[in-house]
Amino acid sequence: MYTSMRDVKQGQQCVIREYRCEPRFMSRLLAQGLTPGTRVSIKQSGRGTPMLIQAREATLAMNYEEAGDIKVEVL
């Protein structure tokens, strides 16, 4: 069973496994290179602030609530 990305603690790493979101948001994630199987490091996490994640060679900001639609496996 997977957990949502917003539940991953700052400093932890995870792997994207699946999406449970609207097609428009999923399209945006895929365009940014956040495909299933991508390893992600959580740089900043907390309610009321954007999440900062590092994926591949980029640091991306993501809405905390939207991160709940991304299911991951914590490493």
Backbone hydrogen bonds, N-H to C=O, Kabsch-Sander energy under -0.5 kcal/mol:
donor,donor_aa,acceptor,acceptor_aa,energy
3,T,72,V,-2.2
5,M,67,A,-1.1
5,M,70,I,-2.3
6,R,67,A,-0.6
7,D,4,S,-1.6
8,V,5,M,-1.6
11,G,42,I,-3.1
12,Q,9,K,-2.2
14,C,40,V,-2.6
15,V,73,E,-2.1
16,I,38,T,-2.5
17,R,71,K,-2.8
18,E,71,K,-1.7
20,R,69,D,-2.7
26,M,22,E,-2.4
27,S,23,P,-2.5
28,R,24,R,-1.6
29,L,25,F,-2.2
30,L,26,M,-2.5
31,A,27,S,-2.1
32,Q,28,R,-1.2
33,G,30,L,-1.5
34,L,29,L,-2.5
35,T,33,G,-1.6
37,G,16,I,-3.4
38,T,35,T,-2.1
40,V,14,C,-3.4
41,S,54,Q,-2.5
42,I,12,Q,-2.5
43,K,41,S,-0.7
43,K,52,L,-2.8
44,Q,52,L,-1.7
49,T,46,G,-1.6
51,M,62,M,-3.4
52,L,44,Q,-1.9
53,I,51,M,-0.5
53,I,60,L,-2.9
54,Q,41,S,-2.8
55,A,53,I,-0.6
55,A,58,A,-2.4
56,R,39,R,-0.7
58,A,55,A,-2.1
60,L,53,I,-3.1
60,L,58,A,-0.5
62,M,51,M,-2.5
67,A,63,N,-1.8
68,G,65,E,-1.3
69,D,66,E,-2.1
70,I,67,A,-1.2
71,K,18,E,-2.8
71,K,69,D,-0.6
72,V,3,T,-3.4
73,E,15,V,-2.3
74,V,72,V,-0.5
75,L,13,Q,-2.5
